[in-house]
Amino acid sequence: MGQTGSHPLAAQNADGSLESTDRVAAESSHFTLVEIKRLHKAFSKYADENNTIDKSDFKKALEHNVNAWSAGAQYLFLERLFDAFDLDGNHRIDFNEFIKGLSAFFKGDEDEKQELSFRLYDIDKSGSIEPKELIKILAKMYSAFYNEDQTARVSAMVNQIFQDLDINGDGSLSVTEFKLMAIKEPMMIDFVEQFLRIPEGDVDRDSLITQE
């Protein structure tokens, strides 16, 4: 990444634009300006010359802020979380995407978390979710939890959900239809929350924000 003086974050700091960037980020998220500054510092540790991070560095940045019942479940969740944060689909995350995603993940209201969950399941970024996408993710998650293949169980559950909630019968779920699952299958719609429930004595989920 070269010397510190050549890094885009250092250049921004020199002319004052970094402060402006942080203020805009704070105003458009649930974070305070102090929290944004800490997040920017954490982000800069992994950012490249274009001020973006790839999936590998994203996992390093967040692995201590996400808890799961197994290493496999955590790996899968971080894989999907990266894609959900990557709004423009260029396989890299810039600081704005980082803040928008973390704001919903850590501090979002119910609607924001549901929309983040939707993007986690929308593997092909089509704007709708097909049964195969839900089955692929949930089967891996359930199998990691139960230590045995849960594909058949998950397939039956997903197929029933589509029969009940695919209102227009197009074989996929829109964001609106997906949110109806909050009533029928809370665990599925609450996918994000499952990884924010930290066992007592475990790492603080906000350590990325509170670290100096």
Secondary structure, 3 states (H helix, E strand, C coil): CCCHHHCHHHHHHHHCHHHHHHHHHHHCCCCCHHHHHHHHHHHHCCCCCCCEECHHHHHHHHCCCCCCCCHHHHHHHHHHHHHHHCCCCCCCEEHHHHHHHHHHHHHCCHHHHHHHHHHHHCCCCCCCECHHHHHHHHHHHHHHHHCCCCHHHHHHHHHHHHHHHCCCCCCCECHHHHHCHHHHCHHHHCCCHHHCCCCCCCCCCCHHHHCC
